[in-house]
Amino acid sequence: MRRLGEDFDQIANQLIALKQAVAERSTPARQLLDFSALNSDNLEELDAIDPEAPYLQVRAIPHCGACDEGFARIEGTHNHVKMCDRCERPRRKAKRLNQLKLPLDSVGMSLSRYRFDSPLQEQRVRQLLSHMTQPQGLSPSLFIWGQPGNGKTSLLYSLARWSCFAGATGLRVKFTSHTDLINAIKRTFGGERRDPLERWLDNTDVLLLDELGGVGGSAKRTDWYAAITAEIVAKIYERWRAGKLTVVITTNLTPRRVAALFDHNAAVLSRLNSIFGSPLELKGPDQRSNLEALKGWGLT
């Protein structure tokens, strides 16, 4: 009887194993997603940008199916987990980029597509990227000037995208124009906040400030405008000097006109020189339109 019972148990176990094998064969394998290859250069190629969004926005990245809500257990441990490389890391990088709300003309802009104006410009940008990847000392930040349409803002878009996808979870980027920043400060007038610039660079690794002096350098200089812009430079300098900030500023103003904007204030110009060294001029032609087309607007 004991032998018969043992044979029965063995047969039952074999039937259970056979049933499981059949079930596994009849159930299609679960498709695991993998977004680890997503980067600032291939967003368009991988159709990762939402075409209906009013600004550059990366589509929502779902969980990959191989992790537990974005975290995976580390092999060889009981309860240690790590951020999932397949979905959670790219999701956090995409979130940083989405938070910038870059204009739609930043779609298609990336460093792999950017046409450098000169070998010097490419060299200085590469030095900047190298520092952002492996910081050593103070950032070799950039002050870029030149005529409208020759690629200054396009470079900022490309750097913003690159920075958000750099490293393990992306860098913290602030992208704004001088005009937008001035208007934001004006909106605090009459409120309780006494110093609107006190904390504006908190949680920021990279500052991209476009159009110093207004669009085309057309901002009307007033004593208040010059004073608040000098204060902006002072705040940027403090954070840069502490080794906590990389800065890229663009302008249509020549360095002489920048100096005039600050009424040749030696303290402001000294800070700018410390942060940026020599200004970098872009000499390329207007990439937005050709000279023949501008005749209709009376500009040539």
C-alpha positions as CSV (number, residue, x, y, z in Angstrom):
1,M,0.0,0.0,0.0
2,R,2.8,2.4,0.8
3,R,4.4,1.7,-2.5
4,L,1.2,2.3,-4.3
5,G,0.8,5.6,-2.5
6,E,4.3,6.7,-3.4
7,D,3.6,5.9,-7.1
8,F,0.3,7.9,-6.9
9,D,2.1,10.9,-5.5
10,Q,4.8,10.7,-8.1
11,I,2.2,10.5,-10.9
12,A,0.3,13.4,-9.4
13,N,3.4,15.6,-9.3
14,Q,4.2,14.7,-12.9
15,L,0.7,15.7,-13.9
16,I,1.0,19.1,-12.1
17,A,4.4,19.8,-13.8
18,L,2.9,18.8,-17.2
19,K,-0.1,21.1,-16.7
20,Q,2.2,24.0,-15.8
21,A,4.4,23.4,-18.9
22,V,1.4,23.3,-21.2
23,A,0.1,26.6,-19.6
24,E,3.4,28.3,-20.1
25,R,3.5,27.3,-23.7
26,S,0.0,28.4,-24.4
27,T,0.5,31.8,-22.7
28,P,2.3,34.4,-24.9
29,A,5.5,35.7,-23.4
30,R,5.1,39.1,-21.7
31,Q,6.6,41.9,-23.8
32,L,9.0,43.9,-21.7
33,L,9.5,47.6,-22.7
34,D,12.9,49.3,-22.7
35,F,13.3,53.1,-23.0
36,S,17.0,53.1,-21.8
37,A,18.2,54.2,-25.3
38,L,16.1,57.4,-25.2
39,N,18.3,60.5,-25.3
40,S,18.3,64.2,-26.3
41,D,19.3,63.4,-29.9
42,N,16.8,60.7,-30.8
43,L,13.5,62.1,-29.4
44,E,12.2,62.8,-32.9
45,E,13.5,59.6,-34.5
46,L,11.8,57.5,-31.8
47,D,8.5,59.5,-32.1
48,A,8.8,60.4,-28.4
49,I,7.5,63.9,-28.7
50,D,3.8,64.7,-28.4
51,P,2.8,66.6,-31.6
52,E,-0.4,67.9,-29.9
53,A,1.4,69.6,-27.0
54,P,1.7,73.4,-27.1
55,Y,5.4,73.2,-26.3
56,L,8.1,70.5,-26.5
57,Q,6.8,67.6,-24.4
58,V,8.1,64.0,-24.3
59,R,5.3,61.4,-24.3
60,A,4.5,59.6,-21.1
61,I,6.9,56.7,-20.4
62,P,5.1,53.7,-18.9
63,H,6.7,51.1,-16.6
64,C,8.7,48.5,-18.5
65,G,7.1,45.4,-17.0
66,A,10.4,44.1,-15.6
67,C,10.4,46.3,-12.5
68,D,8.2,47.1,-9.5
69,E,6.8,50.6,-10.1
70,G,10.2,51.9,-11.4
71,F,12.5,50.1,-9.1
72,A,14.2,46.7,-9.5
73,R,15.7,44.4,-6.8
74,I,19.4,44.2,-6.8
75,E,20.5,40.6,-7.4
76,G,22.2,38.9,-4.4
77,T,20.4,41.1,-1.8
78,H,17.2,40.5,0.1
79,N,15.6,44.0,0.1
80,H,17.9,46.4,-1.7
81,V,16.5,48.0,-4.9
82,K,17.8,50.3,-7.6
83,M,16.1,52.7,-10.0
84,C,15.1,50.9,-13.2
85,D,17.3,51.7,-16.1
86,R,14.6,50.6,-18.6
87,C,11.9,53.1,-17.6
88,E,12.4,55.1,-14.4
89,R,15.7,56.8,-15.3
90,P,14.5,57.9,-18.8
91,R,11.1,59.0,-17.2
92,R,12.9,61.3,-14.8
93,K,15.0,62.8,-17.5
94,A,12.0,63.4,-19.8
95,K,10.2,65.0,-16.8
96,R,13.1,67.5,-16.4
97,L,12.8,68.4,-20.1
98,N,9.0,68.7,-20.0
99,Q,9.2,71.0,-17.0
100,L,11.2,73.6,-19.1
101,K,8.3,74.0,-21.6
102,L,10.7,74.8,-24.4
103,P,9.0,76.5,-27.4
104,L,7.9,74.3,-30.3
105,D,10.8,75.6,-32.4
106,S,13.1,73.5,-30.1
107,V,11.7,70.4,-31.8
108,G,14.4,69.1,-34.1
109,M,17.1,70.9,-32.2
110,S,19.9,68.8,-30.7
111,L,23.6,68.9,-30.4
112,S,24.0,66.2,-33.1
113,R,22.2,68.4,-35.6
114,Y,23.6,71.7,-34.5
115,R,25.9,73.5,-37.0
116,F,28.7,75.1,-35.1
117,D,29.7,78.5,-36.2
118,S,33.5,77.9,-35.9
119,P,36.0,75.4,-34.5
120,L,36.5,77.7,-31.6
121,Q,32.8,77.6,-30.7
122,E,32.7,73.8,-31.0
123,Q,35.8,73.6,-28.8
124,R,34.4,75.8,-26.1
125,V,31.0,74.0,-26.1
126,R,32.8,70.6,-25.9
127,Q,34.7,71.9,-22.9
128,L,31.5,72.9,-21.3
129,L,29.9,69.5,-21.9
130,S,33.0,67.7,-20.5
131,H,32.8,69.8,-17.3
132,M,29.0,69.1,-16.9
133,T,29.7,65.4,-17.2
134,Q,32.7,65.4,-14.9
135,P,32.9,68.7,-12.9
136,Q,36.4,69.9,-12.1
137,G,36.7,73.3,-10.5
138,L,34.6,76.2,-11.8
139,S,32.5,75.9,-14.9
140,P,33.9,77.2,-18.2
141,S,30.7,79.0,-18.9
142,L,29.8,80.8,-22.1
143,F,28.8,84.3,-23.1
144,I,27.7,84.3,-26.7
145,W,26.9,87.3,-28.9
146,G,26.2,88.0,-32.5
147,Q,23.6,89.0,-35.0
148,P,20.0,87.7,-34.8
149,G,19.3,84.3,-36.3
150,N,22.8,82.9,-36.4
151,G,22.2,80.0,-34.0
152,K,22.5,81.4,-30.5
153,T,19.0,80.3,-29.2
154,S,19.2,77.1,-31.2
155,L,22.4,76.2,-29.2
156,L,20.5,77.0,-25.9
157,Y,17.7,74.6,-27.0
158,S,20.2,71.9,-27.8
159,L,22.1,72.4,-24.5
160,A,18.8,72.3,-22.6
161,R,17.9,69.0,-24.1
162,W,21.3,67.5,-23.7
163,S,21.5,68.6,-20.0
164,C,18.2,67.1,-19.1
165,F,19.3,63.7,-20.3
166,A,22.9,63.9,-19.0
167,G,24.1,61.6,-16.3
168,A,22.1,59.1,-14.3
169,T,18.9,61.2,-13.9
170,G,19.7,64.4,-15.8
171,L,20.8,67.9,-14.7
172,R,18.5,70.5,-13.3
173,V,18.1,73.2,-16.0
174,K,16.6,76.7,-15.9
175,F,15.8,78.1,-19.3
176,T,14.6,81.7,-19.6
177,S,15.0,84.9,-21.5
178,H,16.1,88.2,-19.9
179,T,12.8,89.8,-20.8
180,D,10.8,86.9,-19.2
181,L,12.9,87.2,-16.1
182,I,12.4,91.0,-15.9
183,N,8.7,90.6,-16.4
184,A,8.5,88.0,-13.6
185,I,10.3,90.4,-11.3
186,K,7.9,93.2,-12.2
187,R,4.9,90.9,-11.3
188,T,6.2,90.8,-7.7
189,F,5.9,94.5,-7.3
190,G,3.5,95.4,-4.5
191,G,3.6,91.9,-3.1
192,E,5.1,90.5,0.1
193,R,8.2,89.1,-1.5
194,R,10.9,91.7,-1.1
195,D,13.7,90.0,-3.0
196,P,12.4,88.0,-6.1
197,L,15.9,87.0,-7.0
198,E,16.8,85.5,-3.6
199,R,16.0,81.9,-4.4
200,W,15.5,81.9,-8.2
201,L,18.6,79.7,-8.8
202,D,17.8,77.2,-6.2
203,N,17.7,73.6,-7.5
204,T,19.5,74.7,-10.7
205,D,22.7,73.1,-12.1
206,V,22.5,74.8,-15.6
207,L,21.3,78.3,-16.3
208,L,20.5,79.1,-20.0
209,L,19.7,82.9,-20.3
210,D,18.6,84.0,-23.7
211,E,18.6,87.5,-25.3
212,L,20.4,89.6,-22.6
213,G,19.2,93.2,-23.3
214,G,15.9,92.1,-24.8
215,V,15.0,90.6,-28.2
216,G,17.5,91.9,-30.7
217,G,19.1,94.0,-27.9
218,S,16.1,96.3,-28.1
219,A,15.2,96.7,-24.4
220,K,14.9,100.3,-23.3
221,R,17.7,101.0,-20.7
222,T,16.5,102.6,-17.5
223,D,18.3,103.0,-14.2
224,W,16.0,100.3,-12.7
225,Y,16.6,98.0,-15.7
226,A,20.3,98.3,-15.4
227,A,20.3,98.0,-11.6
228,I,18.1,94.8,-11.6
229,T,20.2,93.3,-14.4
230,A,23.3,94.0,-12.3
231,E,21.7,92.2,-9.4
232,I,20.9,89.3,-11.7
233,V,24.5,89.1,-12.6
234,A,25.5,89.2,-9.0
235,K,23.3,86.3,-8.1
236,I,24.6,84.3,-11.0
237,Y,28.2,85.0,-10.0
238,E,27.6,84.0,-6.3
239,R,26.3,80.6,-7.3
240,W,28.9,80.1,-10.1
241,R,31.7,81.1,-7.7
242,A,30.5,78.4,-5.3
243,G,31.0,75.8,-8.0
244,K,27.2,75.1,-8.2
245,L,26.3,76.5,-11.6
246,T,27.1,76.3,-15.3
247,V,25.9,79.4,-17.2
248,V,25.3,80.2,-20.9
249,I,24.1,83.6,-21.8
250,T,23.3,84.9,-25.3
251,T,22.8,88.4,-26.6
252,N,22.6,90.5,-29.8
253,L,24.5,93.2,-28.1
254,T,28.2,93.7,-28.8
255,P,30.5,93.6,-25.7
256,R,30.8,97.4,-25.8
257,R,27.0,97.7,-25.7
258,V,26.8,95.2,-22.8
259,A,29.3,97.4,-20.9
260,A,27.1,100.4,-21.7
261,L,24.0,98.6,-20.5
262,F,25.7,98.5,-17.0
263,D,27.0,102.0,-17.4
264,H,30.5,100.5,-17.5
265,N,30.1,99.4,-13.9
266,A,33.5,97.8,-13.1
267,A,32.1,95.4,-10.5
268,V,29.5,94.0,-12.9
269,L,32.0,93.7,-15.8
270,S,34.6,92.0,-13.4
271,R,32.0,89.4,-12.5
272,L,31.1,88.7,-16.1
273,N,34.8,88.4,-16.9
274,S,35.3,86.0,-14.0
275,I,32.4,83.8,-15.1
276,F,32.9,83.8,-18.9
277,G,36.4,85.0,-19.8
278,S,36.3,86.2,-23.4
279,P,32.9,86.6,-25.0
280,L,32.3,84.3,-27.9
281,E,31.1,85.9,-31.1
282,L,29.0,84.0,-33.6
283,K,29.6,85.4,-37.1
284,G,27.4,83.1,-39.2
285,P,24.5,84.3,-41.4
286,D,20.9,84.5,-40.4
287,Q,19.7,80.9,-40.4
288,R,16.0,81.8,-40.2
289,S,15.7,83.5,-43.6
290,N,17.7,84.8,-46.5
291,L,18.6,88.4,-47.3
292,E,16.3,88.5,-50.4
293,A,13.3,87.6,-48.2
294,L,14.1,90.4,-45.8
295,K,13.7,93.0,-48.4
296,G,9.9,92.7,-48.1
297,W,10.3,93.9,-44.5
298,G,12.5,96.8,-45.4
299,L,15.4,95.4,-43.5
300,T,17.9,95.3,-46.4
